[in-house]
């Protein structure tokens, strides 16, 4: 027992979260602002690739049945990222910025789900394109 009502495991997990919160503000590579910027860039690149894919298919008189699902995912990504505009704009030291910086630390599951959905869409688009070529 580490303390009143806490196990060693709980204490270690809590210390890990304290480090995550510290890193959210101070780590150049894993800060909330850096992770939000990277996620934004990845989504933007995917969207650019998607638009190029559409143009190619249109010039060939083809369509892709999964565009609607992709756009739902992109809308979900935009909605998620809009919550963190204050962090992206570098105002994390305001009260709201600090709150959003810390809140992002606990959004790992949502971020992973968004990245996973985008990866699935990329795979589907690639498979569709390969099928067209073959």
C-alpha positions as CSV (number, residue, x, y, z in Angstrom):
1,X,0.0,0.0,0.0
2,X,1.5,3.3,-1.1
3,X,-0.7,5.6,0.9
4,X,-4.2,5.8,2.4
5,X,-6.5,4.2,-0.1
6,X,-4.0,4.0,-2.9
7,X,-2.2,1.0,-4.3
8,X,1.3,1.2,-5.7
9,X,-0.1,0.6,-9.2
10,X,-2.6,3.5,-8.9
11,X,0.2,5.7,-7.7
12,X,2.4,4.8,-10.6
13,X,-0.5,5.4,-13.1
14,X,-1.2,8.8,-11.5
15,X,2.5,9.7,-11.8
16,X,2.5,8.7,-15.4
17,X,-0.5,11.0,-16.0
18,X,1.3,13.8,-14.2
19,X,4.2,13.4,-16.6
20,X,1.8,13.3,-19.6
21,X,0.3,16.6,-18.4
22,X,3.8,18.1,-17.9
23,X,4.8,16.9,-21.4
24,X,1.6,18.4,-22.9
25,X,3.0,21.8,-22.1
26,X,6.8,21.3,-22.2
27,X,7.8,18.5,-24.6
28,X,8.7,19.8,-28.0
29,X,7.6,16.6,-29.7
30,X,4.8,15.3,-27.6
31,X,3.1,18.4,-26.4
32,X,-0.6,18.8,-27.1
33,X,0.1,21.6,-29.6
34,X,2.6,19.4,-31.5
35,X,0.3,16.4,-31.6
36,X,-2.7,18.5,-32.7
37,X,-0.5,20.1,-35.4
38,X,0.6,16.7,-36.6
39,X,-2.9,15.3,-36.6
40,X,-4.1,18.4,-38.5
41,X,-1.4,17.9,-41.1
42,X,-2.1,14.2,-41.5
43,X,-5.8,14.9,-42.0
44,X,-5.1,17.8,-44.5
45,X,-2.7,15.5,-46.5
46,X,-5.3,12.8,-46.6
47,X,-8.0,15.3,-47.8
48,X,-5.6,16.5,-50.5
49,X,-4.9,13.0,-51.6
50,X,-8.6,12.3,-51.6
51,X,-9.4,15.3,-53.8
52,X,-6.7,14.2,-56.3
53,X,-8.1,10.7,-56.3
54,X,-11.6,12.1,-57.1
55,X,-10.2,14.2,-60.0
56,X,-8.5,11.2,-61.5
57,X,-11.6,9.0,-61.2
58,X,-13.8,11.8,-62.7
59,X,-11.5,12.2,-65.7
60,X,-11.9,8.4,-66.3
61,X,-15.7,8.5,-65.8
62,X,-15.5,6.5,-62.6
63,X,-16.7,7.0,-59.0
64,X,-15.9,5.6,-55.6
65,X,-18.7,4.4,-53.4
66,X,-16.9,5.1,-50.2
67,X,-16.7,8.9,-50.5
68,X,-19.6,9.6,-48.3
69,X,-18.1,7.5,-45.4
70,X,-14.8,9.3,-45.9
71,X,-16.4,12.7,-45.7
72,X,-18.2,11.7,-42.5
73,X,-14.8,10.8,-41.0
74,X,-13.3,14.1,-42.2
75,X,-16.2,16.0,-40.6
76,X,-15.7,14.1,-37.4
77,X,-12.0,15.0,-37.5
78,X,-12.8,18.7,-38.1
79,X,-15.3,18.7,-35.2
80,X,-12.7,17.1,-33.0
81,X,-9.9,19.5,-33.9
82,X,-12.1,22.6,-33.6
83,X,-12.3,21.9,-29.9
84,X,-8.6,22.5,-29.8
85,X,-8.3,25.7,-31.9
86,X,-7.1,27.6,-28.9
87,X,-4.2,25.2,-28.5
88,X,-3.3,25.2,-32.2
89,X,-3.3,29.0,-32.2
90,X,-0.7,29.1,-29.5
91,X,-2.9,30.5,-26.8
92,X,-2.4,27.6,-24.4
93,X,-1.4,29.8,-21.5
94,X,-4.9,31.4,-21.3
95,X,-7.2,29.6,-18.9
96,X,-9.1,28.0,-21.8
97,X,-5.8,27.1,-23.6
98,X,-4.4,25.5,-20.5
99,X,-7.6,23.5,-19.9
100,X,-7.7,22.3,-23.6
101,X,-4.0,21.5,-23.4
102,X,-4.6,19.2,-20.4
103,X,-7.8,17.8,-21.8
104,X,-6.0,16.7,-25.0
105,X,-3.8,14.4,-22.9
106,X,-6.9,12.3,-22.2
107,X,-8.1,12.1,-25.8
108,X,-5.6,9.4,-26.9
109,X,-8.4,6.9,-27.5
110,X,-10.3,9.4,-29.8
111,X,-7.2,10.4,-31.7
112,X,-6.3,6.7,-32.2
113,X,-9.8,6.0,-33.5
114,X,-9.6,8.9,-35.9
115,X,-6.2,7.9,-37.2
116,X,-7.4,4.3,-37.5
117,X,-10.5,5.3,-39.5
118,X,-8.3,7.4,-41.9
119,X,-5.9,4.5,-42.3
120,X,-8.9,2.2,-43.2
121,X,-10.1,4.7,-45.8
122,X,-6.6,5.0,-47.2
123,X,-6.4,1.2,-47.5
124,X,-9.8,1.0,-49.2
125,X,-8.9,3.7,-51.7
126,X,-5.7,2.0,-52.5
127,X,-7.4,-1.3,-53.0
128,X,-10.0,0.3,-55.2
129,X,-7.3,2.0,-57.3
130,X,-5.4,-1.3,-57.6
131,X,-8.5,-3.0,-58.8
132,X,-9.0,-0.4,-61.5
133,X,-5.5,-0.8,-62.7
134,X,-5.8,-4.5,-62.9
